Amino acid sequence: MRGRRTSLIVLIAAVWLFIGLFFFSQMALLHPRTNRAFDSEGELVWELSAALIWAVSTPLIVWLSKRFRIEKKNWGRPLTIHFVIGIVLAFVQCAIHGLIIKAVFNRDTPLLITQLLPSFYYNIDKMVMVYWVIVLITHAYDYYQRFRQNELRAAQLEGQLAQAQLTALKMQLHPHFLFNTLNAISSLMHTDVEAADRMIVRLSDLLRLTLESSGKQMVSLKDEIDFLKRYVDIEQIRFQDRLTVGLNIAADTLDAQVPTLLLQPLVENAIKHGIAPRASAGHIEVTAQQNDGKLLLRVEDDGVGIGPQGTAHLHEGLGLSNTRSRLEKLYGPSYHFELEKGRHGGVAVLVSFPFQLASEPASAASMGT
C-alpha cells in the first residue's frame, strides 16, 4: 500500500513538472512575437514553482473531493464547500508562489499582502478552474471504480446463482435414476432374486461414484464413461439379452471435460422410450469425437423411433430437459443439443460444446465394448 502511494505521488509530481515545462516552452516560443524582454530564468522559476505548488496541492484536493463528494441526492452543501475552498486555496497558492519568487530573486524586500492582490486577481480564474478540473477528475475516477466494483459484484452474484442452479439441476438426477433403479430391483425380487442381488451390488458401486463426484460440476469423459458403464450393467441385468450398449469413444476425447452425469440421462431416455416399449432386442450406440474445437457426443438407439409427426412433437422428460438446461448454463450459446431420427429407425441425441481438457488427464484406455 505504501509503495502504491509513493508511486502515485511520484506520478503526480512528474505530471505537474511536465505541465510546468510545457508552459515555459510556450512562453519561450511566443516571446519573439512580443516587444518585451524574455527572462528565461525568471519564467522557468515562475512556471516550475507554480507546478510544484499544484503537485503538493493535488493530494489535498483529491482528499477534499472524496471527503465532500458531490452526490445526486446531496449536491448543494459539497458544491458550496468546494467553491469556498477553491477560492481560499487559490489565495494561499498565490501567497506561497510569491514567497518562492521573493526567496529566489528579491530576498531583501518584505512581501506585502497588497503585492499578492494583483497576482490573485489575474490568476484566480485559472487556479479555481484547475481546482475544479482535479475535483471532477477525482469524481469521475471514483464513479468508474464504483461501476467496476458493482459490475464485479454482479458477475460474482451471477456466477454464484448459476452454480447454485447447476447444483440443483444435478441433484435432481440423483433421485431420478435412483427411483427407477429401485423400481427395477423391486420388480426383479419376485422373479429373479439373484439378478436383483447383483443389481443391488451394482447400485452400491454407482452410489459410491455419485458421492465421490457430488462436489464436482465437471469430470473427464473417461470418468463419465466409467459411471455410464456401471449404470448400463444395472440395466442389462434388468433387460438381460434385450439390451446391448456400444461405446465408440475416440482416444483423443478421453481427457475432455464434460458435465457430471451428462451421458447417463441420455442413455436412460433411450432405454425408456426406445428399447423398453418393444419386445425384441435393442441396441444403443454412444459415440464421442473431437472436431474443430468441439466435443461431439451422440447417443443413438434403434428402438421404436420418432413416428410420422417428427421430432417437433417429442416430449422432453426430466433427463433431457435437465441436460439441456445444464448445458445452457455452462456454455451459453456455445452448445448444441438436438434430437433427430436415428440411422437405424430409432432416435439420436446430438450434443456438442467447446472441447476443454480436464484438470487430471485420463489414460488412453480402450473404451469399446
CORGIKA-V46892 format. One record per backbone hydrogen bond with DSSP energy under -0.5 kcal/mol. NH is the residue of the N-H (numbers start at 0). CO is the residue of the C=O. If there is no record, write none. Layout:
# CORGIKA-V46892
[[NH	CO] [NH	CO]]
This chain:
# CORGIKA-V46892
[[4	0] [5	1] [6	2] [7	3] [8	4] [9	5] [10	6] [11	7] [12	8] [13	9] [14	10] [15	11] [16	12] [17	13] [18	14] [19	15] [20	16] [21	17] [22	18] [23	19] [24	20] [25	21] [26	22] [27	23] [28	24] [29	25] [30	26] [32	29] [33	30] [38	36] [39	37] [42	38] [43	39] [44	40] [45	41] [46	42] [47	43] [48	44] [49	45] [50	46] [51	47] [52	48] [53	49] [54	50] [55	51] [56	52] [57	53] [58	54] [59	55] [60	56] [61	57] [62	58] [63	59] [64	60] [65	61] [66	62] [67	63] [68	65] [68	66] [70	68] [70	73] [78	74] [79	75] [80	76] [81	77] [82	78] [83	79] [84	80] [85	81] [86	82] [87	83] [88	84] [89	85] [90	86] [91	87] [92	88] [93	89] [94	90] [95	91] [96	92] [97	93] [98	94] [99	95] [100	96] [101	97] [102	98] [103	99] [104	100] [105	100] [105	101] [111	109] [114	111] [115	111] [115	112] [116	112] [117	113] [118	114] [119	115] [120	116] [121	117] [122	118] [123	119] [126	122] [127	123] [128	124] [129	125] [130	126] [131	127] [132	128] [133	129] [134	130] [135	131] [136	132] [137	133] [138	134] [139	135] [140	136] [141	137] [142	138] [143	139] [144	140] [145	141] [146	142] [147	143] [148	144] [149	145] [150	146] [151	147] [152	148] [153	149] [154	150] [155	151] [156	152] [157	153] [158	154] [159	155] [160	156] [161	157] [162	158] [163	159] [164	160] [165	161] [166	162] [167	163] [168	164] [169	165] [170	166] [171	167] [172	168] [172	169] [173	169] [174	170] [175	171] [176	172] [177	173] [178	174] [179	175] [180	176] [181	177] [182	178] [183	179] [184	180] [185	181] [186	182] [187	183] [188	184] [189	186] [190	187] [191	187] [195	191] [196	192] [197	193] [198	194] [199	195] [200	196] [201	197] [202	198] [203	199] [204	200] [205	201] [206	202] [207	203] [208	204] [209	205] [210	206] [211	207] [212	208] [213	210] [215	212] [218	257] [220	255] [221	253] [223	219] [224	220] [225	221] [226	222] [227	223] [228	224] [229	225] [230	226] [231	227] [232	228] [233	229] [234	230] [235	231] [236	232] [237	233] [238	234] [239	235] [241	238] [242	239] [243	281] [245	283] [247	245] [247	285] [248	246] [249	247] [249	287] [252	249] [253	250] [255	252] [256	355] [257	218] [259	216] [261	258] [265	261] [266	262] [267	263] [268	264] [269	265] [270	266] [271	267] [272	268] [273	269] [274	269] [275	270] [277	274] [281	241] [283	243] [284	299] [285	245] [286	284] [286	297] [287	247] [288	295] [290	293] [293	290] [294	352] [295	288] [295	293] [296	294] [296	350] [297	286] [298	348] [299	284] [299	297] [300	346] [301	282] [303	273] [309	306] [312	309] [313	310] [315	313] [316	314] [320	316] [321	317] [322	318] [323	319] [324	320] [325	321] [326	322] [327	323] [328	324] [329	325] [330	326] [331	327] [333	330] [334	331] [335	351] [337	349] [339	347] [341	345] [344	341] [345	300] [347	339] [348	298] [349	337] [349	347] [350	296] [351	335] [352	294] [354	292] [355	353] [357	254] [360	358] [364	362]]
